[in-house]
Amino acid sequence: MKAGLCLAALFISTAAFAQSSSPGPYIVDVRGAMSGAPGGASFYPPVTADVLAPQRAFGFVAGAHVYPFHLGVARIGLGADLMRARGTASSIDNVGAAMSVMTLAPQLSFNFGTHDGWSYLSGGYGMAQTLARVDVPATTTPASTSSRERRSPAINIGGGARWFLREHVAVGFDVRFHRMTNPSKQIVGLSVGISLR
């Protein structure tokens, strides 16, 4: 009887330790972001002047994830990230171009580590939106402003890590590849910031 009680107590304490040492139970992310800014005729409006398109866009990422169960050694996570970024460029004749990028990236993640820090691989199917704007000054031609917006389904894959400095505050990073399908284009985003739980 005593042996049975001891085994039961050991099992309960082991299960409680495993639960408390697992990633999660939830995370809210706020990160600064840098993203590639797509260029080319598919994303920019037709203009008569030469356009110098921005190569990078800067902004932020906000996201939330929950970790409901284990699958083998991995803790499974479900959530989504929203990224907004904007880049600008100006050519020598003062033709200005701006590119805004927004991605919504639902994710299924596989998380490896402990309650105090873990790494992850994740992927999902979401949406990407770009908005390009070109401002042509009044020089030899009349001043004009034109824009083009594109929306496309996008597959996202990526990974990252979080390290907790305190019980409820962590620092972390994420690298994510967004593959737009219409038109076909890949956007790579890097974000660094804090996580809260």
TORPA-4810 file (N, C-alpha, C, O; in nm, 3 decimals):
<nodes>
NODE_1_0.083_-0.120_0.000_0.000_0.000_0.000_0.087_0.126_0.000_0.064_0.218_-0.078_M
NODE_2_0.187_0.129_0.089_0.278_0.244_0.095_0.355_0.258_-0.035_0.376_0.369_-0.084_K
NODE_3_0.397_0.144_-0.092_0.470_0.149_-0.218_0.382_0.207_-0.328_0.429_0.285_-0.411_A
NODE_4_0.256_0.168_-0.328_0.163_0.221_-0.428_0.144_0.371_-0.414_0.142_0.444_-0.513_G
NODE_5_0.131_0.419_-0.288_0.116_0.562_-0.264_0.241_0.638_-0.306_0.233_0.747_-0.362_L
NODE_6_0.358_0.580_-0.277_0.485_0.644_-0.317_0.496_0.654_-0.468_0.538_0.757_-0.521_C
NODE_7_0.458_0.546_-0.539_0.462_0.549_-0.685_0.365_0.651_-0.741_0.396_0.722_-0.837_L
NODE_8_0.246_0.659_-0.681_0.146_0.756_-0.726_0.197_0.899_-0.705_0.182_0.984_-0.793_A
NODE_9_0.256_0.924_-0.588_0.310_1.058_-0.560_0.423_1.092_-0.656_0.432_1.205_-0.703_A
NODE_10_0.509_0.993_-0.686_0.619_1.016_-0.779_0.566_1.046_-0.918_0.618_1.135_-0.986_L
NODE_11_0.464_0.975_-0.962_0.406_0.997_-1.095_0.345_1.137_-1.104_0.365_1.207_-1.203_F
NODE_12_0.271_1.176_-1.000_0.206_1.308_-1.000_0.311_1.419_-1.003_0.297_1.516_-1.079_I
NODE_13_0.415_1.405_-0.920_0.518_1.509_-0.917_0.595_1.515_-1.049_0.630_1.624_-1.094_S
NODE_14_0.622_1.399_-1.111_0.691_1.396_-1.240_0.606_1.460_-1.348_0.657_1.536_-1.430_T
NODE_15_0.476_1.430_-1.348_0.386_1.489_-1.448_0.377_1.640_-1.429_0.377_1.714_-1.527_A
NODE_16_0.371_1.685_-1.304_0.364_1.828_-1.277_0.491_1.899_-1.322_0.485_2.008_-1.377_A
NODE_17_0.608_1.834_-1.297_0.735_1.893_-1.340_0.741_1.901_-1.492_0.785_2.002_-1.548_F
NODE_18_0.697_1.794_-1.560_0.700_1.793_-1.707_0.611_1.903_-1.762_0.646_1.969_-1.861_A
NODE_19_0.493_1.923_-1.697_0.404_2.027_-1.744_0.465_2.166_-1.723_0.459_2.250_-1.812_Q
NODE_20_0.523_2.190_-1.606_0.577_2.321_-1.576_0.704_2.351_-1.654_0.738_2.467_-1.675_S
NODE_21_0.776_2.247_-1.699_0.901_2.269_-1.771_0.880_2.272_-1.923_0.977_2.287_-1.997_S
NODE_22_0.756_2.257_-1.969_0.728_2.258_-2.113_0.715_2.400_-2.165_0.684_2.492_-2.088_S
NODE_23_0.738_2.421_-2.295_0.711_2.552_-2.355_0.566_2.593_-2.336_0.476_2.509_-2.334_P
NODE_24_0.544_2.722_-2.322_0.406_2.771_-2.309_0.375_2.823_-2.171_0.467_2.861_-2.097_G
NODE_25_0.246_2.826_-2.132_0.130_2.772_-2.205_0.077_2.863_-2.316_0.002_2.817_-2.402_P
NODE_26_0.115_2.990_-2.315_0.077_3.082_-2.423_0.183_3.191_-2.433_0.263_3.211_-2.341_Y
NODE_27_0.183_3.260_-2.548_0.282_3.365_-2.573_0.215_3.478_-2.652_0.133_3.454_-2.741_I
NODE_28_0.252_3.601_-2.618_0.218_3.718_-2.700_0.350_3.782_-2.742_0.433_3.815_-2.657_V
NODE_29_0.369_3.800_-2.872_0.495_3.853_-2.927_0.478_3.996_-2.977_0.376_4.030_-3.036_D
NODE_30_0.579_4.080_-2.952_0.590_4.213_-3.011_0.736_4.229_-3.055_0.827_4.229_-2.973_V
NODE_31_0.757_4.244_-3.187_0.894_4.246_-3.238_0.909_4.353_-3.345_0.815_4.384_-3.418_R
NODE_32_1.029_4.410_-3.353_1.065_4.493_-3.467_1.099_4.402_-3.584_1.152_4.293_-3.565_G
NODE_33_1.068_4.447_-3.708_1.082_4.359_-3.824_1.154_4.428_-3.939_1.144_4.549_-3.958_A
NODE_34_1.226_4.347_-4.016_1.284_4.389_-4.144_1.239_4.287_-4.247_1.252_4.166_-4.226_M
NODE_35_1.188_4.335_-4.360_1.136_4.246_-4.463_1.190_4.285_-4.599_1.222_4.401_-4.624_S
NODE_36_1.201_4.187_-4.685_1.229_4.218_-4.824_1.111_4.293_-4.886_0.996_4.265_-4.852_G
NODE_37_1.139_4.387_-4.976_1.034_4.464_-5.044_1.032_4.422_-5.190_1.127_4.450_-5.263_A
NODE_38_0.927_4.356_-5.234_0.925_4.308_-5.373_0.927_4.423_-5.473_0.869_4.528_-5.448_P
NODE_39_0.994_4.401_-5.585_1.001_4.502_-5.690_0.956_4.443_-5.822_0.917_4.327_-5.829_G
NODE_40_0.960_4.523_-5.926_0.924_4.477_-6.059_0.787_4.525_-6.102_0.709_4.578_-6.023_G
NODE_41_0.761_4.507_-6.231_0.637_4.556_-6.292_0.513_4.491_-6.235_0.404_4.549_-6.242_A
NODE_42_0.525_4.370_-6.179_0.408_4.303_-6.122_0.357_4.372_-5.998_0.240_4.357_-5.963_S
NODE_43_0.443_4.449_-5.929_0.406_4.510_-5.802_0.394_4.662_-5.810_0.326_4.722_-5.726_F
NODE_44_0.458_4.726_-5.910_0.456_4.871_-5.919_0.365_4.916_-6.034_0.349_4.844_-6.133_Y
NODE_45_0.307_5.035_-6.020_0.223_5.086_-6.129_0.308_5.126_-6.249_0.426_5.158_-6.232_P
NODE_46_0.250_5.125_-6.368_0.326_5.170_-6.486_0.348_5.321_-6.480_0.253_5.398_-6.466_P
NODE_47_0.473_5.362_-6.491_0.508_5.505_-6.490_0.608_5.531_-6.602_0.677_5.440_-6.647_V
NODE_48_0.614_5.657_-6.647_0.706_5.692_-6.755_0.848_5.716_-6.705_0.944_5.698_-6.780_T
NODE_49_0.862_5.755_-6.578_0.995_5.783_-6.524_1.061_5.655_-6.473_0.995_5.555_-6.444_A
NODE_50_1.196_5.662_-6.462_1.269_5.552_-6.401_1.242_5.550_-6.251_1.243_5.654_-6.185_D
NODE_51_1.217_5.431_-6.199_1.182_5.418_-6.057_1.288_5.335_-5.986_1.320_5.224_-6.029_V
NODE_52_1.342_5.389_-5.879_1.433_5.316_-5.792_1.350_5.258_-5.679_1.305_5.331_-5.590_L
NODE_53_1.329_5.127_-5.681_1.241_5.062_-5.583_1.318_5.031_-5.455_1.434_4.992_-5.461_A
NODE_54_1.254_5.047_-5.338_1.321_5.009_-5.212_1.346_4.858_-5.207_1.265_4.779_-5.255_P
NODE_55_1.457_4.820_-5.149_1.493_4.679_-5.136_1.451_4.621_-5.002_1.431_4.500_-4.991_Q
NODE_56_1.436_4.705_-4.899_1.403_4.660_-4.764_1.289_4.743_-4.710_1.271_4.860_-4.744_R
NODE_57_1.211_4.680_-4.623_1.103_4.748_-4.553_1.118_4.721_-4.404_1.164_4.614_-4.364_A
NODE_58_1.080_4.819_-4.322_1.096_4.808_-4.177_0.963_4.835_-4.108_0.886_4.921_-4.150_F
NODE_59_0.937_4.759_-4.002_0.810_4.775_-3.932_0.805_4.693_-3.805_0.899_4.695_-3.725_G
NODE_60_0.696_4.619_-3.785_0.677_4.544_-3.662_0.602_4.415_-3.690_0.538_4.399_-3.795_F
NODE_61_0.610_4.324_-3.593_0.533_4.199_-3.594_0.461_4.189_-3.461_0.520_4.216_-3.357_V
NODE_62_0.334_4.150_-3.464_0.258_4.119_-3.343_0.196_3.981_-3.362_0.147_3.948_-3.470_A
NODE_63_0.200_3.899_-3.257_0.147_3.764_-3.270_0.106_3.705_-3.137_0.137_3.759_-3.031_G
NODE_64_0.035_3.594_-3.145_-0.007_3.521_-3.025_-0.011_3.372_-3.057_-0.050_3.332_-3.167_A
NODE_65_0.031_3.290_-2.959_0.037_3.146_-2.978_-0.002_3.075_-2.849_0.024_3.125_-2.739_H
NODE_66_-0.064_2.959_-2.863_-0.095_2.871_-2.749_-0.032_2.736_-2.776_-0.003_2.701_-2.890_V
NODE_67_-0.010_2.659_-2.668_0.062_2.532_-2.675_-0.021_2.424_-2.606_0.001_2.397_-2.488_Y
NODE_68_-0.116_2.363_-2.677_-0.215_2.277_-2.611_-0.169_2.136_-2.575_-0.220_2.079_-2.479_P
NODE_69_-0.073_2.077_-2.650_-0.040_1.938_-2.621_0.097_1.901_-2.677_0.158_1.976_-2.753_F
NODE_70_0.144_1.783_-2.635_0.271_1.728_-2.684_0.248_1.633_-2.800_0.143_1.570_-2.810_H
NODE_71_0.348_1.622_-2.886_0.353_1.520_-2.989_0.496_1.467_-2.989_0.585_1.528_-3.049_L
NODE_72_0.518_1.355_-2.923_0.654_1.306_-2.903_0.731_1.401_-2.814_0.684_1.439_-2.707_G
NODE_73_0.851_1.440_-2.859_0.934_1.531_-2.779_0.898_1.677_-2.802_0.949_1.765_-2.733_V
NODE_74_0.810_1.704_-2.899_0.776_1.841_-2.934_0.647_1.886_-2.866_0.555_1.806_-2.847_A
NODE_75_0.642_2.012_-2.830_0.519_2.075_-2.783_0.455_2.143_-2.904_0.521_2.223_-2.971_R
NODE_76_0.329_2.113_-2.932_0.262_2.168_-3.049_0.204_2.305_-3.016_0.140_2.324_-2.913_I
NODE_77_0.227_2.401_-3.105_0.175_2.536_-3.088_0.083_2.575_-3.203_0.101_2.531_-3.316_G
NODE_78_-0.016_2.657_-3.171_-0.110_2.710_-3.271_-0.117_2.861_-3.251_-0.132_2.908_-3.138_L
NODE_79_-0.108_2.937_-3.360_-0.115_3.082_-3.346_-0.102_3.152_-3.479_-0.115_3.090_-3.585_G
NODE_80_-0.075_3.281_-3.475_-0.062_3.362_-3.597_0.023_3.485_-3.568_0.025_3.535_-3.456_A
NODE_81_0.093_3.533_-3.671_0.171_3.657_-3.666_0.119_3.752_-3.772_0.086_3.711_-3.883_D
NODE_82_0.113_3.880_-3.738_0.080_3.986_-3.833_0.201_4.076_-3.846_0.250_4.130_-3.747_L
NODE_83_0.251_4.094_-3.969_0.365_4.182_-3.994_0.321_4.298_-4.082_0.250_4.278_-4.181_M
NODE_84_0.365_4.418_-4.047_0.348_4.538_-4.131_0.484_4.606_-4.142_0.550_4.631_-4.041_R
NODE_85_0.525_4.637_-4.265_0.655_4.701_-4.288_0.644_4.793_-4.409_0.559_4.776_-4.496_A
NODE_86_0.734_4.894_-4.411_0.731_4.992_-4.521_0.873_5.034_-4.554_0.955_5.057_-4.465_R
NODE_87_0.901_5.045_-4.684_1.030_5.092_-4.731_1.013_5.202_-4.834_0.913_5.205_-4.905_G
NODE_88_1.111_5.293_-4.842_1.106_5.404_-4.937_1.239_5.418_-5.010_1.344_5.377_-4.959_T
NODE_89_1.234_5.475_-5.128_1.355_5.505_-5.206_1.327_5.624_-5.294_1.212_5.651_-5.328_A
NODE_90_1.433_5.696_-5.333_1.419_5.813_-5.418_1.532_5.812_-5.520_1.648_5.793_-5.484_S
NODE_91_1.499_5.832_-5.647_1.600_5.834_-5.753_1.660_5.973_-5.766_1.616_6.066_-5.698_S
NODE_92_1.762_5.988_-5.852_1.834_6.115_-5.861_1.746_6.226_-5.917_1.774_6.344_-5.895_I
NODE_93_1.638_6.191_-5.990_1.547_6.295_-6.040_1.427_6.313_-5.948_1.323_6.365_-5.988_D
NODE_94_1.444_6.268_-5.820_1.344_6.287_-5.715_1.213_6.213_-5.737_1.110_6.250_-5.681_N
NODE_95_1.217_6.108_-5.817_1.101_6.020_-5.827_1.100_5.930_-5.703_1.194_5.854_-5.681_V
NODE_96_0.997_5.940_-5.623_0.991_5.865_-5.498_0.906_5.740_-5.511_0.801_5.742_-5.575_G
NODE_97_0.953_5.633_-5.449_0.878_5.507_-5.449_0.868_5.456_-5.306_0.962_5.468_-5.228_A
NODE_98_0.754_5.401_-5.273_0.732_5.343_-5.140_0.663_5.208_-5.157_0.577_5.192_-5.243_A
NODE_99_0.702_5.113_-5.075_0.642_4.980_-5.077_0.600_4.943_-4.935_0.684_4.940_-4.845_M
NODE_100_0.474_4.914_-4.916_0.422_4.865_-4.789_0.391_4.717_-4.802_0.331_4.674_-4.901_S
NODE_101_0.432_4.640_-4.702_0.412_4.494_-4.703_0.337_4.455_-4.576_0.373_4.497_-4.466_V
NODE_102_0.232_4.375_-4.592_0.162_4.321_-4.477_0.143_4.171_-4.498_0.100_4.129_-4.606_M
NODE_103_0.174_4.092_-4.397_0.152_3.948_-4.404_0.074_3.902_-4.281_0.098_3.948_-4.170_T
NODE_104_-0.020_3.811_-4.304_-0.091_3.743_-4.196_-0.052_3.597_-4.206_-0.081_3.531_-4.306_L
NODE_105_0.014_3.545_-4.103_0.075_3.413_-4.109_0.025_3.322_-3.998_0.089_3.314_-3.893_A
NODE_106_-0.088_3.252_-4.017_-0.126_3.146_-3.923_-0.019_3.037_-3.923_0.040_3.008_-4.027_P
NODE_107_0.005_2.975_-3.806_0.116_2.880_-3.795_0.080_2.761_-3.707_0.011_2.773_-3.606_Q
NODE_108_0.131_2.646_-3.748_0.140_2.527_-3.665_0.287_2.511_-3.633_0.369_2.501_-3.724_L
NODE_109_0.322_2.507_-3.503_0.464_2.504_-3.466_0.500_2.379_-3.387_0.417_2.323_-3.316_S
NODE_110_0.625_2.338_-3.401_0.685_2.230_-3.323_0.793_2.293_-3.236_0.891_2.346_-3.288_F
NODE_111_0.774_2.287_-3.105_0.858_2.359_-3.010_0.942_2.262_-2.928_0.891_2.160_-2.880_N
NODE_112_1.071_2.294_-2.913_1.165_2.205_-2.846_1.240_2.283_-2.738_1.306_2.382_-2.767_F
NODE_113_1.228_2.238_-2.615_1.298_2.306_-2.507_1.220_2.297_-2.377_1.147_2.201_-2.354_G
NODE_114_1.237_2.398_-2.294_1.175_2.399_-2.162_1.092_2.526_-2.143_1.085_2.611_-2.231_T
NODE_115_1.032_2.536_-2.027_0.952_2.653_-1.990_1.035_2.780_-1.991_0.980_2.889_-2.010_H
NODE_116_1.165_2.771_-1.970_1.252_2.887_-1.962_1.313_2.929_-2.096_1.380_3.032_-2.104_D
NODE_117_1.291_2.850_-2.199_1.343_2.886_-2.331_1.326_2.771_-2.428_1.345_2.655_-2.392_G
NODE_118_1.291_2.803_-2.552_1.274_2.697_-2.651_1.293_2.752_-2.792_1.280_2.872_-2.818_W
NODE_119_1.323_2.660_-2.882_1.331_2.691_-3.024_1.212_2.627_-3.093_1.145_2.541_-3.036_S
NODE_120_1.185_2.669_-3.217_1.068_2.615_-3.286_1.085_2.620_-3.437_1.161_2.700_-3.491_Y
NODE_121_1.012_2.531_-3.503_0.994_2.532_-3.647_0.844_2.541_-3.672_0.765_2.475_-3.603_L
NODE_122_0.803_2.621_-3.771_0.660_2.639_-3.792_0.629_2.670_-3.937_0.717_2.706_-4.015_S
NODE_123_0.502_2.655_-3.971_0.457_2.685_-4.106_0.306_2.695_-4.110_0.237_2.652_-4.018_G
NODE_124_0.256_2.753_-4.218_0.112_2.767_-4.233_0.076_2.832_-4.364_0.161_2.853_-4.451_G
NODE_125_-0.052_2.864_-4.378_-0.108_2.920_-4.501_-0.184_3.047_-4.466_-0.278_3.042_-4.386_Y
NODE_126_-0.145_3.159_-4.524_-0.207_3.285_-4.488_-0.222_3.378_-4.607_-0.265_3.336_-4.715_G
NODE_127_-0.185_3.505_-4.589_-0.207_3.607_-4.689_-0.094_3.708_-4.686_-0.036_3.737_-4.581_M
NODE_128_-0.062_3.761_-4.804_0.035_3.870_-4.816_-0.025_3.981_-4.900_-0.092_3.954_-5.000_A
NODE_129_-0.002_4.105_-4.860_-0.054_4.221_-4.933_0.058_4.321_-4.952_0.133_4.350_-4.858_Q
NODE_130_0.070_4.375_-5.072_0.168_4.480_-5.100_0.095_4.602_-5.156_-0.004_4.590_-5.227_T
NODE_131_0.147_4.719_-5.123_0.094_4.844_-5.178_0.212_4.930_-5.221_0.288_4.978_-5.137_L
NODE_132_0.226_4.950_-5.352_0.336_5.031_-5.407_0.282_5.167_-5.448_0.172_5.178_-5.503_A
NODE_133_0.360_5.269_-5.421_0.322_5.407_-5.455_0.441_5.476_-5.520_0.553_5.466_-5.471_R
NODE_134_0.415_5.546_-5.629_0.520_5.619_-5.701_0.477_5.764_-5.715_0.368_5.793_-5.765_V
NODE_135_0.564_5.856_-5.672_0.540_6.000_-5.682_0.640_6.059_-5.781_0.760_6.054_-5.757_D
NODE_136_0.589_6.115_-5.891_0.673_6.178_-5.993_0.660_6.330_-5.978_0.549_6.382_-5.989_V
NODE_137_0.771_6.402_-5.952_0.762_6.547_-5.933_0.738_6.620_-6.064_0.757_6.564_-6.172_P
NODE_138_0.698_6.744_-6.055_0.675_6.827_-6.174_0.808_6.881_-6.224_0.858_6.981_-6.172_A
NODE_139_0.865_6.817_-6.325_0.989_6.866_-6.388_0.958_6.888_-6.536_0.902_6.991_-6.574_T
NODE_140_0.993_6.792_-6.620_0.958_6.802_-6.761_0.818_6.748_-6.789_0.761_6.773_-6.895_T
NODE_141_0.762_6.675_-6.693_0.627_6.620_-6.707_0.543_6.668_-6.590_0.598_6.708_-6.487_T
NODE_142_0.410_6.666_-6.603_0.325_6.704_-6.489_0.347_6.610_-6.370_0.375_6.491_-6.388_P
NODE_143_0.334_6.664_-6.251_0.346_6.582_-6.131_0.234_6.478_-6.129_0.122_6.503_-6.172_A
NODE_144_0.269_6.359_-6.076_0.168_6.253_-6.070_0.198_6.159_-5.955_0.312_6.146_-5.911_S
NODE_145_0.093_6.094_-5.909_0.104_5.991_-5.806_0.023_5.872_-5.851_-0.094_5.886_-5.887_T
NODE_146_0.083_5.755_-5.848_0.012_5.634_-5.887_0.046_5.522_-5.789_0.149_5.527_-5.722_S
NODE_147_-0.040_5.423_-5.781_-0.020_5.314_-5.686_-0.073_5.183_-5.743_-0.152_5.182_-5.838_S
NODE_148_-0.027_5.075_-5.684_-0.077_4.942_-5.721_-0.080_4.855_-5.596_0.019_4.848_-5.522_R
NODE_149_-0.192_4.789_-5.572_-0.208_4.699_-5.458_-0.222_4.556_-5.508_-0.294_4.529_-5.604_E
NODE_150_-0.151_4.465_-5.442_-0.160_4.323_-5.476_-0.189_4.243_-5.350_-0.129_4.268_-5.245_R
NODE_151_-0.280_4.149_-5.360_-0.308_4.056_-5.251_-0.295_3.914_-5.303_-0.337_3.884_-5.415_R
NODE_152_-0.237_3.829_-5.222_-0.212_3.692_-5.266_-0.212_3.597_-5.149_-0.164_3.632_-5.041_S
NODE_153_-0.266_3.475_-5.167_-0.240_3.371_-5.066_-0.091_3.348_-5.053_-0.016_3.365_-5.150_P
NODE_154_-0.047_3.311_-4.934_0.097_3.293_-4.911_0.121_3.179_-4.814_0.057_3.170_-4.709_A
NODE_155_0.214_3.092_-4.850_0.260_2.986_-4.761_0.377_3.041_-4.681_0.469_3.101_-4.737_I
NODE_156_0.375_3.021_-4.549_0.487_3.067_-4.468_0.554_2.951_-4.396_0.487_2.861_-4.344_N
NODE_157_0.686_2.953_-4.394_0.765_2.857_-4.315_0.877_2.935_-4.248_0.926_3.035_-4.301_I
NODE_158_0.918_2.889_-4.130_1.024_2.958_-4.061_1.055_2.896_-3.927_1.013_2.784_-3.897_G
NODE_159_1.128_2.969_-3.847_1.165_2.921_-3.715_1.227_3.032_-3.634_1.250_3.142_-3.683_G
NODE_160_1.253_3.001_-3.507_1.311_3.101_-3.419_1.332_3.044_-3.280_1.335_2.922_-3.261_G
NODE_161_1.346_3.132_-3.183_1.370_3.090_-3.045_1.329_3.201_-2.950_1.322_3.318_-2.987_A
NODE_162_1.303_3.161_-2.825_1.271_3.255_-2.718_1.351_3.216_-2.594_1.364_3.097_-2.563_R
NODE_163_1.405_3.317_-2.522_1.477_3.294_-2.397_1.416_3.383_-2.290_1.408_3.505_-2.308_W
NODE_164_1.373_3.325_-2.180_1.307_3.402_-2.076_1.408_3.461_-1.978_1.485_3.389_-1.914_F
NODE_165_1.407_3.593_-1.969_1.491_3.665_-1.874_1.425_3.667_-1.736_1.492_3.668_-1.633_L
NODE_166_1.292_3.669_-1.736_1.210_3.659_-1.617_1.097_3.562_-1.645_1.082_3.515_-1.758_R
NODE_167_1.017_3.533_-1.546_0.909_3.435_-1.562_0.814_3.474_-1.675_0.765_3.387_-1.747_E
NODE_168_0.787_3.603_-1.690_0.685_3.645_-1.786_0.741_3.724_-1.905_0.663_3.768_-1.989_H
NODE_169_0.872_3.743_-1.913_0.931_3.825_-2.020_1.047_3.751_-2.085_1.137_3.703_-2.017_V
NODE_170_1.043_3.742_-2.218_1.149_3.675_-2.293_1.196_3.763_-2.408_1.123_3.853_-2.451_A
NODE_171_1.316_3.738_-2.457_1.363_3.797_-2.582_1.365_3.684_-2.686_1.384_3.567_-2.652_V
NODE_172_1.345_3.721_-2.811_1.341_3.618_-2.913_1.355_3.674_-3.052_1.358_3.795_-3.072_G
NODE_173_1.365_3.583_-3.149_1.375_3.621_-3.289_1.297_3.521_-3.373_1.267_3.410_-3.329_F
NODE_174_1.266_3.563_-3.496_1.195_3.477_-3.590_1.245_3.508_-3.731_1.261_3.625_-3.767_D
NODE_175_1.269_3.405_-3.810_1.303_3.419_-3.951_1.192_3.348_-4.030_1.166_3.230_-4.007_V
NODE_176_1.127_3.420_-4.124_1.010_3.363_-4.191_1.014_3.389_-4.341_1.046_3.499_-4.386_R
NODE_177_0.982_3.286_-4.417_0.974_3.292_-4.563_0.826_3.287_-4.602_0.754_3.194_-4.566_F
NODE_178_0.783_3.389_-4.678_0.645_3.396_-4.726_0.649_3.377_-4.878_0.707_3.459_-4.949_H
NODE_179_0.588_3.272_-4.927_0.582_3.247_-5.071_0.446_3.288_-5.124_0.346_3.219_-5.102_R
NODE_180_0.443_3.402_-5.194_0.320_3.447_-5.258_0.294_3.362_-5.382_0.388_3.321_-5.450_M
NODE_181_0.168_3.338_-5.410_0.134_3.253_-5.524_0.085_3.332_-5.644_0.090_3.281_-5.756_T
NODE_182_0.038_3.456_-5.625_-0.016_3.534_-5.736_0.011_3.682_-5.713_-0.066_3.748_-5.642_N
NODE_183_0.119_3.737_-5.773_0.219_3.669_-5.855_0.316_3.590_-5.769_0.323_3.610_-5.647_P
NODE_184_0.391_3.500_-5.831_0.485_3.417_-5.757_0.603_3.501_-5.710_0.678_3.557_-5.791_S
NODE_185_0.619_3.510_-5.579_0.727_3.591_-5.522_0.751_3.547_-5.380_0.658_3.511_-5.308_K
NODE_186_0.877_3.548_-5.338_0.912_3.513_-5.200_0.956_3.638_-5.124_1.039_3.716_-5.172_Q
NODE_187_0.899_3.654_-5.004_0.936_3.763_-4.915_0.998_3.701_-4.791_0.941_3.610_-4.732_I
NODE_188_1.114_3.749_-4.751_1.183_3.699_-4.633_1.176_3.806_-4.524_1.211_3.922_-4.547_V
NODE_189_1.131_3.766_-4.404_1.121_3.859_-4.294_1.204_3.814_-4.175_1.209_3.695_-4.144_G
NODE_190_1.270_3.908_-4.110_1.346_3.883_-3.988_1.293_3.976_-3.879_1.281_4.096_-3.901_L
NODE_191_1.260_3.921_-3.762_1.208_4.004_-3.655_1.274_3.968_-3.523_1.305_3.851_-3.498_S
NODE_192_1.294_4.069_-3.438_1.358_4.053_-3.307_1.279_4.137_-3.207_1.242_4.251_-3.237_V
NODE_193_1.252_4.081_-3.089_1.178_4.157_-2.989_1.154_4.081_-2.862_1.237_4.001_-2.820_G
NODE_194_1.038_4.106_-2.801_1.006_4.045_-2.672_0.883_3.958_-2.683_0.800_3.976_-2.772_I
NODE_195_0.872_3.862_-2.590_0.755_3.776_-2.576_0.705_3.786_-2.432_0.785_3.796_-2.338_S
NODE_196_0.575_3.783_-2.416_0.511_3.792_-2.285_0.419_3.673_-2.263_0.355_3.625_-2.357_L
NODE_197_0.413_3.626_-2.137_0.318_3.520_-2.105_0.262_3.542_-1.966_0.179_3.464_-1.919_R
</nodes>
